[in-house]
Amino acid sequence: MNAMSESWVAIGKLEDIPRRGARCVKNGDTTIAVFRTADDRVFALEDKCPHRKGPLSQGIVHDGCVTCPLHNWVISLETGRAQGADEGSTATFPAKVEDGRILLSLRSAAEKAA
C-alpha cells in the first residue's frame, strides 16, 4: 500500500500535544501513543515497551526517542526498536501533520508489510 492509498484519521491538532510529550488514542484493544518532538515532528507507537509493557506515553521524549518510565529502556520513535544493548521493538504507526492537524494511520507498519 502506498502513501496515496493510505487511510488517514484526524486525531487532533498539533498543539494538543505538548512539545516532547504524548497523547494516547485507542484503536480497539490497542492503545497508540502519539508523540511530538521538540522540533514538532510526530510519531506513533503502540503504548507498550517491548521490555515489560510499560506505558511509553508516560516516558521522556528526547533526541528522536522515548525512555520508558519503568526500566529506562530507550525506544526509537521512528523505528520502534530498543536502542543500545537492549533488544525488542514495539509497533509503529504512520503519522503526519497537515495544516496543523495530526493524521494517523491505524494500520501498523508491520500489518502493511504482511
N, C-alpha and C positions, 0 to 999 in steps of 0.2 A: 504494500500500500504506500503510495507516495503522499507528500505533503498536500497536494491538491485535493486528494480524496479523503483526507483525514477528517474525522468528525470532531469538531471543537465545541466545548461547552464553556460559556462565560460564567466565571465563578466569583467575580467581584472586580474591584478597582485595585490598581497597583498600590494606592495609598492605604488600602485596607490592611496591608501587611507592613509592619514597621521594617525599616532597613535592618538587616541582619536578624530578622525574625521569621516566624512561620505561622500559618493558619492551617487548619485541617478541613478536609472535605470528605464526606462519606460517600462511598460507591458500593452499595450492597453491604457485604461484610468487611470490605476493605476500607481502611482509613488512609487517605492520601495527605501527606504533609506538603504544603506548598511554601517554598522558601523564597525570600527576597534577599539578595546580597547587598552589600554596601554600595555597589555601583548599579543597582536596580535591575540586575539580571534575575530571572525567575526560574526555579527548578521545582520538580515534583518527584517525591519518593514515597514508597509505601512507608507508613509511620511506624516502622519497627526495625530496630537494629538487628543485623544478622547474628549478633553475638547472643544476647539474651532477650531479644524482642523489646528492648527499651524504646520509649517514645521519642523518636528523633525530633519531633516538632518542639520538644522542650529543651533541646540541646542548644549549644552555642554555634552560631554561623560565623565562619571565618575562612578567608582565603579559598573560596570555592568549595568548602567542606562544611560538615556539621559534626560536632563532637557529641556523642551520645551522653546523656546525663547520668546513666547508670554506672558505666565502667570505662568511660573516656575513650571508646573506640572512635576513630576519625573516619567518616564516610564521605566519599566524593559526591558532591551534589550532581555532577554531570553524569557519572557512570553508576553510582550506587555502590561502588566497591569500597571495601575496607582498605585503608591506607597503611603503609608501614609493614610491620611484621604480621599484622592481623589478617585473617583470611575470611572471605564471605562477601555477600552482596545482598542488597535489597532491590526490589523492583523500582524501575524508573518510569515516569510517565511524561510524555511530551507536554511542554508548557511554553506559552509565549505571551507577549504583551502587544496589543494592538489598540491604538487610540486610548491608552491609559487603562484598558480593561485586560484582565488576566484571562486567558483562554487555556483550557486544559483538555487533553485527550484522555478519556477514561480507559483506554486500552494500553496496557503496559508495553514497553519496548519488546519484552520477551514474547508477549502474545502476538505482536506484529511479525516477529521473526519466524514464528512457527508456521 
